[in-house]
Amino acid sequence: MRQISKVLDNAITITGTQVGISLDPILGLIPVGGDVLGFIFSLYIIIESARLGISRATWGRMVVNIIIDALVGAVTMLGNLFDSVWKANNYNITLLGDYLRTPGERKKADHDFIILSIGGLFLLAIVLIPLPVIIIGMLWQALTGG
């Protein structure tokens, strides 16, 4: 999971800076499907975290991170800039690590909750496909007045 997070959010660090070049903004350049691919990779991290028995609260924060990443990332060009700054997968790996380091009882993941959540996230992935087209159409209408 750390490797996927690193590739998506911080693959190469520019020497002398803390700025990283990563796969997520590059995937965002692929029309329509790029953001969906990034979302699916992010979803894998969350599914595996659930299998490790994270709490619903931690699960919820992780889901919010990728929803923010996916929705803002779907906006043409602004989304690519946002993906360069918002490192949802790194945040999620940090949340997972914090949860696993906290002493306490680990429990099996609530399968019904996970299945419903994943279903909702896949619906969001489907919505991400036409979202850039809708946003571009709205921007075009606003710019051309028509």
Accessible surface in RSA format (square Angstrom, percent):
REM  Atomic radii and reference values for relative SASA: ProtOr
REM  Chains: A
REM  Algorithm: Lee & Richards
REM  Probe-radius: 1.40
REM  Slices: 20
REM RES _ NUM      All-atoms   Total-Side   Main-Chain    Non-polar    All polar
REM                ABS   REL    ABS   REL    ABS   REL    ABS   REL    ABS   REL
RES MET A   1    63.16  32.7  29.18  19.3  33.99  80.9  29.18  24.8  33.99  45.0
RES ARG A   2   166.89  70.1 160.73  81.9   6.15  14.6  63.27  86.5 103.62  62.8
RES GLN A   3   133.43  74.6 132.54  96.9   0.89   2.1  57.52 122.4  75.91  57.6
RES ILE A   4    51.81  29.5  49.75  37.1   2.06   5.0  51.81  37.3   0.00   0.0
RES SER A   5     3.02   2.5   3.02   4.0   0.00   0.0   2.04   4.3   0.98   1.4
RES LYS A   6   115.15  56.2 113.08  69.4   2.07   4.9  56.91  51.2  58.24  62.0
RES VAL A   7    70.49  46.4  70.49  63.8   0.00   0.0  70.49  61.2   0.00   0.0
RES LEU A   8     2.50   1.4   2.47   1.8   0.03   0.1   2.47   1.7   0.03   0.1
RES ASP A   9     0.81   0.6   0.64   0.6   0.17   0.4   0.17   0.4   0.64   0.6
RES ASN A  10    51.33  35.4  48.95  47.3   2.38   5.7   4.14  10.0  47.19  45.6
RES ALA A  11    40.32  37.1  21.39  33.0  18.93  43.1  23.01  32.4  17.32  45.9
RES ILE A  12   112.89  64.2 109.66  81.7   3.23   7.8 112.89  81.3   0.00   0.0
RES THR A  13    71.19  50.6  51.50  52.2  19.69  46.9  36.19  48.6  34.99  52.9
RES ILE A  14    75.84  43.2  71.15  53.0   4.69  11.3  75.79  54.6   0.05   0.1
RES THR A  15   135.36  96.3 110.34 111.9  25.03  59.6  82.83 111.3  52.53  79.4
RES GLY A  16    82.53 101.8   0.00   N/A  82.53 101.8  42.98 118.0  39.54  88.6
RES THR A  17    66.13  47.0  46.23  46.9  19.89  47.4  55.79  74.9  10.34  15.6
RES GLN A  18   179.53 100.4 150.31 109.9  29.21  69.6  56.05 119.3 123.48  93.7
RES VAL A  19    89.43  58.8  84.46  76.5   4.96  12.0  89.43  77.7   0.00   0.0
RES GLY A  20    10.30  12.7   0.00   N/A  10.30  12.7   0.00   0.0  10.30  23.1
RES ILE A  21    84.15  47.9  80.15  59.7   4.00   9.6  83.67  60.3   0.48   1.3
RES SER A  22     3.42   2.9   0.26   0.3   3.16   7.3   2.08   4.4   1.33   1.9
RES LEU A  23    59.00  32.9  56.95  40.7   2.05   5.1  58.03  40.8   0.96   2.6
RES ASP A  24     8.08   5.7   7.79   7.8   0.29   0.7   1.04   2.4   7.04   7.0
RES PRO A  25    17.47  12.7  16.67  15.2   0.80   2.9  16.90  14.0   0.57   3.5
RES ILE A  26    89.27  50.8  88.17  65.7   1.10   2.6  88.33  63.6   0.94   2.5
RES LEU A  27    15.24   8.5  15.18  10.9   0.06   0.1  15.24  10.7   0.00   0.0
RES GLY A  28    14.99  18.5   0.00   N/A  14.99  18.5   0.00   0.0  14.99  33.6
RES LEU A  29   108.92  60.7  86.31  61.7  22.61  56.8  89.21  62.7  19.70  53.0
RES ILE A  30    84.25  47.9  79.93  59.5   4.32  10.4  82.35  59.3   1.90   5.1
RES PRO A  31   113.49  82.7  92.59  84.4  20.90  76.0 103.41  85.4  10.08  62.7
RES VAL A  32    54.54  35.9  48.16  43.6   6.38  15.4  48.89  42.5   5.66  15.3
RES GLY A  33    28.82  35.5   0.00   N/A  28.82  35.5  26.67  73.2   2.15   4.8
RES GLY A  34     0.08   0.1   0.00   N/A   0.08   0.1   0.00   0.0   0.08   0.2
RES ASP A  35    18.89  13.2  13.45  13.4   5.44  12.9   4.13   9.7  14.76  14.7
RES VAL A  36    17.78  11.7  17.78  16.1   0.00   0.0  17.78  15.5   0.00   0.0
RES LEU A  37    81.43  45.3  81.13  58.0   0.30   0.8  81.13  57.0   0.30   0.8
RES GLY A  38     2.85   3.5   0.00   N/A   2.85   3.5   2.04   5.6   0.81   1.8
RES PHE A  39     6.53   3.3   1.07   0.7   5.46  14.2   4.76   2.9   1.77   5.1
RES ILE A  40    73.78  42.0  72.46  54.0   1.32   3.2  72.46  52.2   1.32   3.6
RES PHE A  41    80.62  40.3  80.26  49.7   0.36   0.9  80.62  48.9   0.00   0.0
RES SER A  42     1.72   1.5   1.71   2.3   0.00   0.0   0.49   1.0   1.23   1.7
RES LEU A  43     2.23   1.2   2.23   1.6   0.00   0.0   2.23   1.6   0.00   0.0
RES TYR A  44    94.88  44.3  92.89  52.9   1.99   5.2  58.72  44.1  36.16  44.6
RES ILE A  45     0.00   0.0   0.00   0.0   0.00   0.0   0.00   0.0   0.00   0.0
RES ILE A  46     0.00   0.0   0.00   0.0   0.00   0.0   0.00   0.0   0.00   0.0
RES ILE A  47    47.98  27.3  47.79  35.6   0.19   0.5  47.79  34.4   0.19   0.5
RES GLU A  48    37.23  21.4  37.05  28.0   0.17   0.4   3.23   6.2  34.00  27.8
RES SER A  49     0.00   0.0   0.00   0.0   0.00   0.0   0.00   0.0   0.00   0.0
RES ALA A  50     2.73   2.5   1.96   3.0   0.77   1.8   2.73   3.8   0.00   0.0
RES ARG A  51   170.75  71.7 141.13  71.9  29.62  70.5  43.26  59.1 127.49  77.3
RES LEU A  52    84.71  47.2  69.43  49.7  15.28  38.4  73.70  51.8  11.01  29.6
RES GLY A  53     1.40   1.7   0.00   N/A   1.40   1.7   1.36   3.7   0.03   0.1
RES ILE A  54    13.53   7.7   0.79   0.6  12.74  30.7   0.79   0.6  12.74  34.6
RES SER A  55    27.46  23.2  27.19  36.3   0.27   0.6  23.62  50.3   3.84   5.4
RES ARG A  56   139.08  58.4 129.47  66.0   9.61  22.9  56.59  77.3  82.48  50.0
RES ALA A  57    62.12  57.1  45.68  70.5  16.45  37.4  57.53  81.0   4.59  12.2
RES THR A  58     4.61   3.3   4.61   4.7   0.00   0.0   0.61   0.8   4.00   6.0
RES TRP A  59     7.91   3.2   7.91   3.8   0.00   0.0   5.72   3.0   2.19   3.6
RES GLY A  60    28.21  34.8   0.00   N/A  28.21  34.8  27.98  76.8   0.23   0.5
RES ARG A  61   125.56  52.7 121.21  61.8   4.35  10.4  60.71  83.0  64.86  39.3
RES MET A  62     0.00   0.0   0.00   0.0   0.00   0.0   0.00   0.0   0.00   0.0
RES VAL A  63    19.90  13.1  19.90  18.0   0.00   0.0  19.90  17.3   0.00   0.0
RES VAL A  64    80.80  53.2  80.41  72.8   0.39   0.9  80.80  70.2   0.00   0.0
RES ASN A  65    17.72  12.2  17.72  17.1   0.00   0.0   0.00   0.0  17.72  17.1
RES ILE A  66     1.43   0.8   0.94   0.7   0.49   1.2   0.94   0.7   0.49   1.3
RES ILE A  67    52.71  30.0  52.71  39.3   0.00   0.0  52.71  38.0   0.00   0.0
RES ILE A  68    62.84  35.8  60.33  44.9   2.51   6.1  62.84  45.3   0.00   0.0
RES ASP A  69    11.83   8.3  10.26  10.2   1.57   3.7   0.17   0.4  11.66  11.6
RES ALA A  70     6.12   5.6   0.64   1.0   5.48  12.5   6.08   8.6   0.04   0.1
RES LEU A  71    72.50  40.4  68.48  49.0   4.02  10.1  68.89  48.4   3.61   9.7
RES VAL A  72    47.92  31.5  46.25  41.9   1.67   4.0  47.92  41.6   0.00   0.0
RES GLY A  73     3.62   4.5   0.00   N/A   3.62   4.5   0.77   2.1   2.85   6.4
RES ALA A  74     1.98   1.8   0.00   0.0   1.98   4.5   0.00   0.0   1.98   5.2
RES VAL A  75    35.25  23.2  34.47  31.2   0.78   1.9  34.47  30.0   0.78   2.1
RES THR A  76    64.53  45.9  46.86  47.5  17.68  42.1  51.75  69.5  12.78  19.3
RES MET A  77   120.95  62.6 119.71  79.2   1.24   3.0 102.60  87.2  18.36  24.3
RES LEU A  78   102.44  57.1  98.45  70.4   3.99  10.0 100.53  70.6   1.91   5.1
RES GLY A  79     0.00   0.0   0.00   N/A   0.00   0.0   0.00   0.0   0.00   0.0
RES ASN A  80    18.68  12.9  17.72  17.1   0.96   2.3  12.26  29.5   6.42   6.2
RES LEU A  81   124.65  69.4 122.77  87.8   1.88   4.7 123.44  86.7   1.22   3.3
RES PHE A  82    50.39  25.2  44.86  27.8   5.53  14.4  50.06  30.3   0.33   0.9
RES ASP A  83     2.43   1.7   2.11   2.1   0.31   0.7   0.00   0.0   2.43   2.4
RES SER A  84    50.33  42.5  39.13  52.2  11.19  25.8  23.65  50.4  26.68  37.4
RES VAL A  85   115.30  75.9 103.71  93.9  11.60  27.9 107.56  93.5   7.75  21.0
RES TRP A  86    57.70  23.2  56.94  27.6   0.76   1.8  57.48  30.6   0.22   0.4
RES LYS A  87    30.49  14.9  30.49  18.7   0.00   0.0  30.39  27.4   0.11   0.1
RES ALA A  88     0.28   0.3   0.00   0.0   0.28   0.6   0.00   0.0   0.28   0.7
RES ASN A  89     0.31   0.2   0.31   0.3   0.00   0.0   0.00   0.0   0.31   0.3
RES ASN A  90    44.65  30.8  42.17  40.7   2.48   6.0  18.87  45.4  25.78  24.9
RES TYR A  91    90.70  42.3  88.54  50.4   2.16   5.6  61.18  46.0  29.52  36.4
RES ASN A  92     0.00   0.0   0.00   0.0   0.00   0.0   0.00   0.0   0.00   0.0
RES ILE A  93    22.68  12.9  21.34  15.9   1.35   3.2  21.34  15.4   1.35   3.7
RES THR A  94    78.19  55.6  71.78  72.8   6.41  15.3  52.11  70.0  26.07  39.4
RES LEU A  95    36.70  20.4  35.26  25.2   1.43   3.6  35.26  24.8   1.43   3.9
RES LEU A  96     9.86   5.5   9.86   7.1   0.00   0.0   9.86   6.9   0.00   0.0
RES GLY A  97     8.59  10.6   0.00   N/A   8.59  10.6   8.28  22.7   0.31   0.7
RES ASP A  98    67.80  47.5  64.33  64.0   3.46   8.2  27.52  64.8  40.28  40.2
RES TYR A  99    39.24  18.3  34.34  19.5   4.90  12.8  31.34  23.6   7.90   9.7
RES LEU A 100    72.53  40.4  53.64  38.4  18.89  47.5  53.83  37.8  18.69  50.3
RES ARG A 101   164.33  69.0 135.64  69.1  28.69  68.3  79.18 108.2  85.15  51.6
RES THR A 102    76.68  54.5  72.21  73.2   4.47  10.7  55.45  74.5  21.23  32.1
RES PRO A 103   125.71  91.6  98.66  89.9  27.05  98.3 110.10  90.9  15.61  97.0
RES GLY A 104    58.73  72.4   0.00   N/A  58.73  72.4  34.45  94.5  24.29  54.4
RES GLU A 105   148.53  85.3 121.05  91.6  27.49  65.4  54.00 104.4  94.53  77.2
RES ARG A 106    90.14  37.8  64.87  33.1  25.27  60.2  47.65  65.1  42.49  25.8
RES LYS A 107   124.98  61.0 114.92  70.5  10.06  24.0  68.01  61.2  56.98  60.7
RES LYS A 108   179.86  87.7 157.55  96.7  22.31  53.1 109.64  98.7  70.23  74.8
RES ALA A 109    15.38  14.1   4.11   6.3  11.27  25.6   8.56  12.1   6.81  18.0
RES ASP A 110    63.59  44.5  49.84  49.6  13.75  32.5  30.66  72.2  32.92  32.8
RES HIS A 111   116.06  63.4 112.53  78.2   3.53   9.0  83.76  86.3  32.30  37.6
RES ASP A 112   106.55  74.6 103.18 102.7   3.37   8.0  28.16  66.3  78.40  78.2
RES PHE A 113    56.82  28.4  53.12  32.9   3.70   9.6  56.15  34.0   0.67   1.9
RES ILE A 114    19.16  10.9  19.16  14.3   0.00   0.0  19.16  13.8   0.00   0.0
RES ILE A 115   119.20  67.8 114.56  85.3   4.64  11.2 116.30  83.7   2.91   7.9
RES LEU A 116   139.21  77.5 127.85  91.5  11.36  28.6 129.71  91.1   9.50  25.6
RES SER A 117    25.32  21.4  13.55  18.1  11.78  27.1  14.97  31.9  10.35  14.5
RES ILE A 118    28.08  16.0  28.08  20.9   0.00   0.0  28.08  20.2   0.00   0.0
RES GLY A 119    34.01  41.9   0.00   N/A  34.01  41.9  31.91  87.6   2.10   4.7
RES GLY A 120    39.00  48.1   0.00   N/A  39.00  48.1  29.85  81.9   9.15  20.5
RES LEU A 121     6.83   3.8   6.46   4.6   0.37   0.9   6.50   4.6   0.33   0.9
RES PHE A 122    88.37  44.2  88.18  54.6   0.20   0.5  88.18  53.5   0.20   0.6
RES LEU A 123   117.06  65.2 116.53  83.4   0.53   1.3 116.62  81.9   0.44   1.2
RES LEU A 124    30.46  17.0  26.84  19.2   3.62   9.1  29.73  20.9   0.73   2.0
RES ALA A 125     4.95   4.6   4.70   7.2   0.26   0.6   4.95   7.0   0.00   0.0
RES ILE A 126   108.74  61.9 107.72  80.2   1.03   2.5 108.01  77.8   0.73   2.0
RES VAL A 127    78.01  51.3  75.92  68.7   2.09   5.0  77.91  67.7   0.11   0.3
RES LEU A 128     0.18   0.1   0.00   0.0   0.18   0.4   0.00   0.0   0.18   0.5
RES ILE A 129    77.07  43.9  76.63  57.1   0.44   1.1  76.63  55.2   0.44   1.2
RES PRO A 130    60.87  44.4  57.96  52.8   2.91  10.6  60.87  50.3   0.00   0.0
RES LEU A 131    38.08  21.2  37.66  26.9   0.42   1.1  38.08  26.7   0.00   0.0
RES PRO A 132    12.98   9.5  12.98  11.8   0.00   0.0  12.98  10.7   0.00   0.0
RES VAL A 133    92.39  60.8  87.63  79.3   4.76  11.5  88.93  77.3   3.46   9.4
RES ILE A 134    92.89  52.9  86.22  64.2   6.67  16.1  91.89  66.2   1.00   2.7
RES ILE A 135    32.93  18.7  32.79  24.4   0.14   0.3  32.90  23.7   0.03   0.1
RES ILE A 136    86.60  49.3  86.12  64.2   0.48   1.2  86.25  62.1   0.35   0.9
RES GLY A 137    32.80  40.4   0.00   N/A  32.80  40.4  32.07  88.0   0.74   1.6
RES MET A 138   124.38  64.4 117.08  77.5   7.30  17.4 102.37  87.0  22.01  29.2
RES LEU A 139    93.74  52.2  93.34  66.8   0.40   1.0  93.74  65.8   0.00   0.0
RES TRP A 140   165.03  66.2 163.34  79.1   1.69   4.0 141.05  75.2  23.98  38.9
RES GLN A 141   107.19  59.9 103.46  75.6   3.73   8.9  19.70  41.9  87.49  66.4
RES ALA A 142    82.29  75.7  45.26  69.8  37.03  84.2  57.47  80.9  24.82  65.7
RES LEU A 143   147.80  82.3 114.05  81.6  33.75  84.8 116.29  81.7  31.51  84.8
RES THR A 144    74.31  52.9  37.95  38.5  36.36  86.7  42.14  56.6  32.17  48.6
RES GLY A 145    72.60  89.5   0.00   N/A  72.60  89.5  36.22  99.4  36.38  81.5
RES GLY A 146    80.23  98.9   0.00   N/A  80.23  98.9  45.46 124.8  34.77  77.9
END  Absolute sums over single chains surface
CHAIN  1 A     8602.0       7291.3       1310.6       6356.2       2245.8
END  Absolute sums over all chains
TOTAL          8602.0       7291.3       1310.6       6356.2       2245.8
